[in-house]
C-alpha cells in the first residue's frame, strides 16, 4: 500500500481528525495516539499538528490552553458547530466517493 495510502491519507486526514474530536476534545498527542489505536500507525505527530493548525485557522475548533504537569500548557481542541458542519460534509462526500468507487470494482 505504501505510497498510495500516504497520498490518500493526506486528502482525508483533516476529516479523520475532526471525527476523532467529535467523540471527545483532545490535545495533539492524544489525537495521534487515538489514530494509532485505530490502525493509522504511520501517522506522525508533526502531520497531526499541521492538520490542527489548519483546522484552527479555518475556525472548525475551539482551543483552550490547559496547564501541563510537564512543560508549557497544552492546547486542547474542541469541535465547534462549524467543525461539526464540516465533518458532516466530509462524511457525505466520503459516502459519495465510496459508492462511486464501489461501482468501479
C-alpha positions in Angstrom: 0.0 0.0 0.0 2.8 2.4 0.9 2.8 5.5 -1.3 -0.9 5.3 -2.3 -2.0 5.0 1.3 0.1 8.1 2.2 -1.3 10.1 -0.6 -4.9 9.1 0.1 -4.5 9.9 3.8 -3.3 13.4 3.0 -6.7 14.0 1.4 -8.8 12.7 4.2 -6.7 13.3 7.4 -8.5 16.6 8.2 -11.8 14.8 8.2 -10.4 11.9 10.3 -9.0 14.4 12.9 -12.4 16.1 13.0 -14.1 12.7 13.6 -11.7 12.0 16.5 -12.6 15.4 18.0 -16.3 14.8 17.5 -16.0 12.0 20.1 -14.0 14.0 22.7 -11.8 17.1 22.9 -8.1 16.3 22.9 -4.7 17.7 22.5 -2.3 16.9 19.7 -0.5 13.9 21.2 -3.9 12.3 22.3 -5.2 12.7 18.8 -2.1 11.0 17.4 -2.4 8.2 20.0 -6.1 7.7 19.1 -5.3 7.5 15.4 -2.6 4.9 16.1 -5.1 2.9 18.2 -7.3 2.8 15.2 -4.6 1.4 12.9 -3.2 4.7 11.5 0.3 3.7 12.7 2.2 5.5 10.0 0.9 9.0 11.0 3.4 11.1 12.9 2.7 13.9 15.4 4.1 16.6 13.1 1.5 15.7 10.5 -1.3 15.9 13.1 -0.1 19.2 14.4 -0.1 20.6 10.8 -3.7 19.5 10.4 -4.6 21.1 13.8 -3.1 24.4 12.7 -5.2 24.3 9.5 -8.5 23.4 11.2 -7.9 26.1 13.9 -7.2 28.7 11.2 -10.4 27.6 9.4 -12.4 28.1 12.7 -13.5 24.5 12.9 -12.3 24.0 16.5 -12.2 26.0 19.7 -8.9 25.9 21.5 -8.3 26.0 25.3 -4.9 26.1 26.9 -4.7 23.7 29.8 -1.8 23.6 32.3 0.5 20.6 31.8 2.4 18.8 34.5 5.4 18.8 32.3 6.3 21.8 30.2 4.1 24.5 28.6 0.3 24.5 28.6 -1.4 22.1 26.2 -3.8 23.3 23.5 -6.9 21.2 23.8 -9.1 21.2 20.7 -12.9 21.0 20.8 -15.0 20.6 17.7 -17.4 23.6 17.4 -20.6 24.0 15.3 -18.7 25.0 12.2 -16.4 22.0 12.6 -19.4 19.7 13.1 -20.9 21.0 9.9 -17.6 20.5 8.1 -17.4 16.9 9.4 -21.0 16.2 8.2 -19.9 17.4 4.7 -16.8 15.2 4.9 -19.0 12.1 5.6 -21.4 13.0 2.8 -18.5 13.4 0.4 -16.9 10.2 1.7 -20.1 8.2 1.2 -20.5 9.6 -2.3 -16.9 8.7 -3.3 -17.1 5.2 -1.6 -20.3 4.4 -3.5 -18.8 5.5 -6.9 -15.5 3.6 -6.3 -17.5 0.5 -5.3 -19.3 0.7 -8.7 -15.9 0.6 -10.4 -14.8 -2.6 -8.7 
